[in-house]
Structure formats: C-alpha cells, structure tokens
C-alpha cells in the first residue's frame, strides 16, 4: 500500500503546476497565471512498486470564478521513454531523490491502475496517509464486470477535450474509452448543466462505470463529483 514520506519537494507540486497549467487547452484561469490551493485527491498503488500514482485536485482562484482541476500525476525515478510531451517537470524528493513528474493520462501504469479501480481489482488509497484506504472514493458500475485491459509499457495517447483527457483502452474484444476529468463539476451542476461532464459522457458513448469522490471548494465546503468514467464508444 502507498507510503507517504513526510519530506520536502523542490520545486513543489503546486509550483510545477503553476508553470504547466497555463499551456493546457482546457485551462480557464486568469491572464496572470493560476493561483492554486490543494483541494483533495487520492492515490493508487503500482503493483510493481516503482511508480507513484496520485490524483490531485487543485482550486484556481485567478479567474472570475474558482475552477477545480484534477491532475493525474505519476512519479518516476527515471524518464519514461517516449513521454517527453507529457513531462510536467522534475523535482528533488527529500527521501527518493530526483523524480520525473508526468501527466499520468499518458502513463500506462496510471491508466492501467485507474482501469483496475473501475473494474474493482484495485483500491483507492488515502492521499496523505500511508497504508490507508480511502472510503470516500466510490466506483459506480453500470455494466459489471468490465473486461480486463491489455496495456503495454509504452506511453499511451490521451486526447484532451474541453472537459478531460480520453484514452482508448484495449479491453476484451474491442476498445473502451477511459475519460479522466480535468475540470471537476460537483453533482448538482452535473445534473442541471447541459454542458457538464455527464451530458458530455452520455453524448459520446454508453457509460459503463465511473469514479466519484469529494474535494474542497473555497470556504471549506466539500462537494462530490465524477473523476473518471469508462464508456463504450
């Protein structure tokens, strides 16, 4: 299970994201760059114990309204060959040394474990505590069981849309679409807004399963919404 080291990162994850986010097509912050606060998230385990996997939520208050982004991070002890385009940056970890930090939507280890979570063969881990499951992360399966996936070790191709990144996952005798939501929407907005994540998902395929959990919004309230969805295109 995940081990959380109480140590330093130079630069920090927030500093890496502050430089990286404005270049994304889905960035909605102000012209002066993001003003970020951590707002939640969870972790997954790499079965090989080599790659750190984190789904981190940050709230940006640089624009007219706060925006919650989900950032799927992977942390590696060496570069992932062929994934230069997905590199967020490097950081010096006080215990583990230099770590290469990637947009995990392109990392086959993160994609494989997120799909395993949706299948029910992996468990969500607490973001800030070692060896602790996170019961707030809930998987809703419409079609059970999902077929096993056949992912390799090469970087995967994630296509970014206005709401999130979509990865085609070879599964069973075809492909499924795994969508990682970049812009988080709480459930009430999801039910009411025509351009929300649920409407976007339903318009492009049949929802088979989704991951939901909570995050904090300015003022301290906790809301819940979808973090990832798997669909049959």
C-alpha contacts under 8 A as a table, 3 or more apart, distances in Angstrom:
res1	aa1	res2	aa2	distance
1	X	45	X	6.17
1	X	125	X	7.50
1	X	130	X	7.21
1	X	131	X	4.94
1	X	132	X	7.44
2	X	43	X	7.48
2	X	44	X	7.31
2	X	45	X	5.98
2	X	125	X	6.74
2	X	130	X	5.42
2	X	131	X	5.48
2	X	132	X	7.62
3	X	129	X	7.50
3	X	130	X	4.50
3	X	131	X	6.34
4	X	128	X	6.53
4	X	129	X	6.12
4	X	130	X	5.10
5	X	95	X	7.37
7	X	93	X	7.27
7	X	94	X	5.41
7	X	95	X	6.86
8	X	12	X	7.95
8	X	92	X	7.84
8	X	93	X	5.93
8	X	94	X	5.02
9	X	12	X	4.98
9	X	13	X	7.58
9	X	91	X	6.20
9	X	92	X	5.49
9	X	93	X	4.82
9	X	94	X	6.37
10	X	91	X	5.34
10	X	92	X	5.13
10	X	93	X	6.90
11	X	15	X	5.99
11	X	16	X	6.61
11	X	90	X	7.93
11	X	91	X	5.49
11	X	92	X	7.07
12	X	15	X	5.13
12	X	16	X	6.32
12	X	91	X	7.21
13	X	16	X	5.06
13	X	17	X	6.18
14	X	17	X	5.11
14	X	18	X	6.03
14	X	36	X	6.82
14	X	37	X	7.69
14	X	38	X	7.88
15	X	18	X	5.08
15	X	19	X	6.62
16	X	19	X	5.53
16	X	20	X	6.22
16	X	88	X	6.75
16	X	89	X	6.45
17	X	20	X	4.85
17	X	21	X	5.53
17	X	88	X	7.48
18	X	21	X	5.92
18	X	22	X	7.48
18	X	33	X	7.06
18	X	34	X	5.88
18	X	35	X	7.46
18	X	36	X	7.27
19	X	22	X	6.83
20	X	23	X	6.02
20	X	24	X	7.48
20	X	88	X	6.38
21	X	24	X	5.53
21	X	27	X	6.35
21	X	34	X	7.53
22	X	27	X	5.91
22	X	29	X	7.56
22	X	33	X	6.46
22	X	34	X	7.34
23	X	27	X	7.37
24	X	27	X	5.38
25	X	160	X	7.73
25	X	161	X	7.98
25	X	162	X	7.43
26	X	160	X	7.90
26	X	161	X	7.28
26	X	162	X	5.43
26	X	163	X	7.00
26	X	164	X	7.86
26	X	182	X	7.80
26	X	183	X	7.89
28	X	63	X	7.27
28	X	67	X	7.40
29	X	33	X	6.52
29	X	34	X	5.72
29	X	60	X	6.74
29	X	61	X	7.42
29	X	62	X	5.47
29	X	63	X	4.79
29	X	67	X	7.55
30	X	33	X	5.67
30	X	34	X	6.58
30	X	62	X	4.88
30	X	63	X	4.35
30	X	64	X	7.68
31	X	62	X	7.98
32	X	62	X	7.33
33	X	62	X	6.75
34	X	60	X	5.66
34	X	61	X	7.01
34	X	62	X	5.31
35	X	59	X	7.89
35	X	60	X	5.17
35	X	61	X	5.52
35	X	62	X	5.25
36	X	58	X	6.01
36	X	59	X	5.47
36	X	60	X	4.64
36	X	61	X	6.77
37	X	58	X	5.39
37	X	59	X	5.30
37	X	60	X	6.75
38	X	56	X	7.62
38	X	57	X	6.09
38	X	58	X	4.50
38	X	59	X	6.43
39	X	56	X	7.80
39	X	57	X	5.19
39	X	58	X	5.07
39	X	59	X	6.15
39	X	215	X	5.47
39	X	216	X	4.94
39	X	217	X	6.96
40	X	56	X	6.17
40	X	57	X	4.98
40	X	58	X	7.16
40	X	127	X	7.77
40	X	214	X	7.21
40	X	215	X	4.81
40	X	216	X	6.47
41	X	54	X	7.39
41	X	55	X	5.23
41	X	56	X	4.49
41	X	57	X	5.35
41	X	70	X	7.92
41	X	127	X	6.05
41	X	214	X	7.77
41	X	215	X	6.97
42	X	54	X	6.02
42	X	55	X	5.37
42	X	56	X	6.71
42	X	124	X	6.56
42	X	125	X	5.89
42	X	126	X	5.31
42	X	127	X	4.37
42	X	134	X	7.24
42	X	137	X	7.89
43	X	53	X	5.70
43	X	54	X	4.37
43	X	55	X	5.97
43	X	124	X	5.95
43	X	125	X	4.85
43	X	126	X	6.08
43	X	127	X	5.40
44	X	52	X	7.85
44	X	53	X	5.44
44	X	54	X	6.46
44	X	113	X	6.89
44	X	114	X	7.64
44	X	122	X	7.68
44	X	123	X	6.91
44	X	124	X	5.43
44	X	125	X	5.64
45	X	49	X	7.14
45	X	52	X	7.13
45	X	53	X	6.53
45	X	113	X	7.46
45	X	122	X	7.99
45	X	125	X	7.53
46	X	49	X	5.07
46	X	50	X	6.57
46	X	51	X	5.84
46	X	52	X	6.81
46	X	53	X	7.12
46	X	109	X	6.88
46	X	110	X	7.85
46	X	113	X	7.09
48	X	51	X	7.67
49	X	52	X	7.79
50	X	76	X	7.16
50	X	77	X	7.87
51	X	74	X	6.48
51	X	75	X	5.67
51	X	76	X	5.31
51	X	77	X	7.79
51	X	109	X	7.40
52	X	73	X	7.89
52	X	74	X	5.32
52	X	75	X	4.72
52	X	76	X	6.71
53	X	72	X	7.52
53	X	73	X	5.92
53	X	74	X	4.74
53	X	75	X	6.65
53	X	104	X	7.75
53	X	110	X	6.19
54	X	72	X	5.88
54	X	73	X	5.12
54	X	74	X	6.41
54	X	127	X	7.38
55	X	70	X	6.57
55	X	71	X	5.67
55	X	72	X	4.44
55	X	73	X	6.13
56	X	70	X	5.65
56	X	71	X	5.07
56	X	72	X	6.28
56	X	73	X	7.26
57	X	68	X	6.66
57	X	69	X	5.59
57	X	70	X	4.50
57	X	71	X	6.15
57	X	215	X	7.06
58	X	68	X	5.72
58	X	69	X	5.44
58	X	70	X	6.62
58	X	71	X	7.76
59	X	66	X	6.45
59	X	67	X	5.53
59	X	68	X	4.40
59	X	69	X	6.32
59	X	217	X	7.25
59	X	218	X	7.95
60	X	63	X	7.46
60	X	66	X	5.56
60	X	67	X	5.18
60	X	68	X	6.37
60	X	69	X	7.73
61	X	64	X	7.54
61	X	65	X	6.58
61	X	66	X	4.62
61	X	67	X	6.69
62	X	65	X	7.88
62	X	66	X	7.39
63	X	66	X	6.63
63	X	67	X	7.99
66	X	218	X	7.68
67	X	183	X	7.33
67	X	184	X	7.85
68	X	183	X	5.99
68	X	184	X	5.50
68	X	185	X	7.78
68	X	217	X	7.90
69	X	182	X	5.38
69	X	183	X	4.83
69	X	184	X	5.88
70	X	181	X	6.73
70	X	182	X	4.92
70	X	183	X	6.40
70	X	184	X	6.63
70	X	227	X	7.47
71	X	103	X	7.28
71	X	104	X	7.98
71	X	182	X	6.71
72	X	103	X	5.93
72	X	104	X	4.88
72	X	105	X	6.39
73	X	101	X	6.59
73	X	102	X	5.69
73	X	103	X	5.33
73	X	104	X	4.81
74	X	101	X	5.71
74	X	102	X	5.20
74	X	103	X	6.68
74	X	104	X	5.19
74	X	107	X	7.26
74	X	110	X	6.93
75	X	99	X	5.87
75	X	100	X	5.65
75	X	101	X	4.81
75	X	102	X	6.61
76	X	79	X	6.79
76	X	80	X	7.66
76	X	99	X	5.36
76	X	100	X	5.06
76	X	101	X	6.58
77	X	96	X	7.99
77	X	97	X	7.92
77	X	98	X	6.55
77	X	99	X	5.06
77	X	100	X	6.29
78	X	99	X	7.00
78	X	100	X	6.31
79	X	83	X	7.94
79	X	100	X	6.06
80	X	83	X	5.64
80	X	84	X	7.62
80	X	155	X	7.62
81	X	84	X	7.36
81	X	154	X	7.59
81	X	155	X	7.73
82	X	85	X	7.96
82	X	154	X	7.39
82	X	155	X	6.47
83	X	86	X	5.32
83	X	87	X	6.66
83	X	106	X	7.32
83	X	107	X	7.89
83	X	155	X	5.91
84	X	87	X	5.34
86	X	102	X	5.57
86	X	103	X	5.25
86	X	104	X	7.80
86	X	106	X	6.44
87	X	100	X	7.32
87	X	101	X	6.10
87	X	102	X	4.50
87	X	103	X	6.30
88	X	100	X	8.00
88	X	101	X	5.55
88	X	102	X	5.16
88	X	103	X	6.22
89	X	100	X	6.30
89	X	101	X	5.44
89	X	102	X	7.15
90	X	98	X	6.84
90	X	99	X	5.63
90	X	100	X	4.63
90	X	101	X	5.67
91	X	98	X	5.71
91	X	99	X	5.42
91	X	100	X	6.75
91	X	101	X	7.41
92	X	96	X	7.86
92	X	97	X	5.29
92	X	98	X	4.47
92	X	99	X	6.24
93	X	96	X	5.28
93	X	97	X	4.69
93	X	98	X	5.91
93	X	99	X	6.72
94	X	97	X	6.09
96	X	99	X	7.51
102	X	106	X	7.81
102	X	107	X	7.39
103	X	106	X	6.18
103	X	107	X	7.24
104	X	107	X	4.76
104	X	108	X	7.89
104	X	110	X	5.78
104	X	111	X	7.32
105	X	108	X	7.97
105	X	110	X	7.08
105	X	111	X	6.49
105	X	156	X	7.67
105	X	158	X	6.02
105	X	165	X	6.80
105	X	167	X	7.46
105	X	180	X	7.28
106	X	111	X	7.58
106	X	155	X	5.54
106	X	156	X	4.85
106	X	157	X	5.85
106	X	158	X	5.75
107	X	110	X	5.57
107	X	111	X	6.30
107	X	154	X	7.87
107	X	155	X	5.31
107	X	156	X	6.13
108	X	111	X	5.02
108	X	112	X	5.82
108	X	151	X	6.70
108	X	152	X	6.87
108	X	153	X	5.95
108	X	154	X	6.64
108	X	155	X	5.73
108	X	156	X	5.91
109	X	112	X	5.20
109	X	113	X	6.22
109	X	153	X	7.52
110	X	113	X	5.22
110	X	114	X	5.97
111	X	114	X	5.19
111	X	115	X	6.14
112	X	115	X	5.23
112	X	116	X	6.18
112	X	149	X	7.45
112	X	151	X	6.69
113	X	116	X	4.77
113	X	117	X	6.15
113	X	122	X	6.77
114	X	117	X	5.00
114	X	118	X	6.39
114	X	122	X	7.93
115	X	118	X	5.01
115	X	119	X	6.20
115	X	149	X	7.68
115	X	178	X	7.61
115	X	230	X	7.99
116	X	119	X	4.90
116	X	120	X	6.08
116	X	121	X	5.08
116	X	122	X	5.25
117	X	120	X	5.06
117	X	121	X	5.79
117	X	122	X	4.48
117	X	123	X	5.99
117	X	124	X	7.21
117	X	139	X	7.58
118	X	121	X	7.73
118	X	122	X	7.93
118	X	139	X	6.17
118	X	141	X	7.52
118	X	146	X	7.98
118	X	209	X	6.30
118	X	210	X	6.61
118	X	211	X	6.83
118	X	230	X	7.68
119	X	122	X	7.67
119	X	144	X	7.80
119	X	145	X	6.54
119	X	146	X	5.54
119	X	147	X	7.83
119	X	148	X	7.98
120	X	123	X	7.36
120	X	139	X	7.81
123	X	133	X	6.98
124	X	133	X	5.90
124	X	134	X	5.56
124	X	135	X	7.68
124	X	137	X	6.48
125	X	131	X	7.42
125	X	132	X	5.78
125	X	133	X	4.33
125	X	134	X	4.97
126	X	129	X	5.53
126	X	130	X	7.27
126	X	131	X	7.93
126	X	132	X	5.58
126	X	133	X	5.48
126	X	134	X	4.67
129	X	132	X	5.98
134	X	137	X	6.01
135	X	138	X	7.14
136	X	213	X	5.71
136	X	214	X	7.08
137	X	211	X	6.88
137	X	212	X	5.91
137	X	213	X	4.67
137	X	214	X	7.69
138	X	211	X	5.74
138	X	212	X	5.36
138	X	213	X	6.25
139	X	209	X	6.96
139	X	210	X	5.71
139	X	211	X	4.61
139	X	212	X	6.47
140	X	209	X	5.43
140	X	210	X	5.36
140	X	211	X	6.47
140	X	212	X	7.85
141	X	144	X	6.11
141	X	208	X	6.01
141	X	209	X	4.16
141	X	210	X	6.60
142	X	207	X	7.14
142	X	208	X	4.97
142	X	209	X	5.59
143	X	146	X	6.76
143	X	208	X	5.11
143	X	209	X	6.94
144	X	208	X	7.90
146	X	208	X	7.87
147	X	171	X	5.73
147	X	172	X	5.16
148	X	171	X	5.61
148	X	172	X	6.26
149	X	169	X	6.56
149	X	170	X	5.61
149	X	171	X	4.25
149	X	172	X	6.85
150	X	169	X	7.54
150	X	170	X	5.62
150	X	171	X	6.16
151	X	169	X	7.25
151	X	170	X	6.93
156	X	167	X	7.29
157	X	167	X	6.26
157	X	168	X	7.82
158	X	165	X	5.67
158	X	166	X	5.30
158	X	167	X	4.76
158	X	168	X	7.81
159	X	165	X	5.38
159	X	166	X	5.18
159	X	167	X	6.61
160	X	163	X	7.81
160	X	164	X	5.73
160	X	165	X	4.30
160	X	166	X	6.38
161	X	164	X	5.37
161	X	165	X	6.10
161	X	166	X	7.64
163	X	181	X	5.99
163	X	182	X	5.82
163	X	183	X	5.53
163	X	197	X	6.85
164	X	179	X	6.48
164	X	180	X	5.48
164	X	181	X	4.24
164	X	182	X	4.43
164	X	183	X	6.62
165	X	179	X	5.64
165	X	180	X	5.19
165	X	181	X	6.51
165	X	182	X	6.88
166	X	177	X	6.38
166	X	178	X	5.57
166	X	179	X	4.38
166	X	180	X	6.35
167	X	177	X	5.78
167	X	178	X	5.13
167	X	179	X	6.40
168	X	175	X	6.11
168	X	176	X	5.72
168	X	177	X	4.71
168	X	178	X	6.22
169	X	175	X	5.37
169	X	176	X	5.21
169	X	177	X	6.14
169	X	178	X	6.72
170	X	173	X	7.75
170	X	174	X	5.98
170	X	175	X	4.47
170	X	176	X	6.51
171	X	174	X	5.68
171	X	175	X	5.39
171	X	176	X	6.41
172	X	175	X	7.48
175	X	232	X	7.57
176	X	230	X	6.78
176	X	231	X	5.85
176	X	232	X	5.11
176	X	233	X	6.55
177	X	230	X	5.58
177	X	231	X	5.09
177	X	232	X	6.21
177	X	233	X	6.42
178	X	228	X	7.21
178	X	229	X	5.88
178	X	230	X	4.44
178	X	231	X	6.48
179	X	228	X	5.52
179	X	229	X	5.12
179	X	230	X	6.10
179	X	231	X	7.88
180	X	227	X	6.25
180	X	228	X	4.54
180	X	229	X	6.70
181	X	184	X	6.35
181	X	197	X	7.74
181	X	226	X	7.25
181	X	227	X	5.30
181	X	228	X	5.68
181	X	229	X	7.94
182	X	227	X	7.96
184	X	225	X	6.83
184	X	226	X	7.09
184	X	227	X	7.00
185	X	189	X	6.29
185	X	190	X	6.19
185	X	196	X	7.11
185	X	197	X	7.09
185	X	224	X	7.97
185	X	225	X	5.79
185	X	226	X	7.26
186	X	189	X	5.71
186	X	190	X	6.20
186	X	223	X	5.80
186	X	224	X	5.16
186	X	225	X	4.43
186	X	226	X	7.64
187	X	190	X	4.72
187	X	191	X	6.22
187	X	223	X	7.71
187	X	224	X	6.07
187	X	225	X	5.00
187	X	226	X	7.79
188	X	191	X	5.26
188	X	192	X	6.35
189	X	192	X	5.14
189	X	193	X	5.49
189	X	196	X	6.97
190	X	193	X	5.93
190	X	196	X	5.25
190	X	197	X	6.32
190	X	198	X	6.05
190	X	199	X	7.80
190	X	225	X	7.73
191	X	196	X	7.85
191	X	198	X	7.56
193	X	196	X	5.39
194	X	199	X	6.14
195	X	199	X	6.17
195	X	200	X	6.45
196	X	199	X	5.55
196	X	200	X	6.24
197	X	200	X	5.07
197	X	201	X	6.03
197	X	226	X	7.75
198	X	201	X	5.09
198	X	202	X	6.06
199	X	202	X	5.17
199	X	203	X	6.08
200	X	203	X	5.26
200	X	204	X	6.64
201	X	204	X	5.48
201	X	205	X	6.36
201	X	206	X	7.74
201	X	207	X	7.04
201	X	229	X	7.86
201	X	231	X	7.67
202	X	205	X	5.52
202	X	206	X	6.12
202	X	207	X	6.61
204	X	233	X	6.27
205	X	231	X	5.61
205	X	232	X	5.35
205	X	233	X	4.27
206	X	231	X	5.21
206	X	232	X	5.09
206	X	233	X	6.52
207	X	210	X	7.68
207	X	229	X	7.05
207	X	230	X	6.17
207	X	231	X	4.44
207	X	232	X	6.59
208	X	229	X	7.63
208	X	230	X	5.70
208	X	231	X	5.28
208	X	232	X	6.90
209	X	229	X	5.83
209	X	230	X	5.39
209	X	231	X	7.19
210	X	226	X	6.73
210	X	227	X	7.48
210	X	228	X	5.52
210	X	229	X	4.16
210	X	230	X	6.19
211	X	226	X	5.73
211	X	227	X	5.53
211	X	228	X	5.15
211	X	229	X	6.41
212	X	224	X	6.71
212	X	225	X	5.30
212	X	226	X	4.31
212	X	227	X	5.49
212	X	228	X	7.30
213	X	224	X	5.29
213	X	225	X	5.99
213	X	226	X	6.81
213	X	227	X	7.07
214	X	222	X	6.22
214	X	223	X	5.28
214	X	224	X	4.04
214	X	225	X	6.49
215	X	222	X	5.44
215	X	223	X	5.70
215	X	224	X	6.45
216	X	220	X	5.83
216	X	221	X	5.62
216	X	222	X	4.44
216	X	223	X	6.39
217	X	220	X	5.78
217	X	221	X	5.57
217	X	222	X	6.24
217	X	223	X	7.22
218	X	221	X	7.07
226	X	229	X	7.34
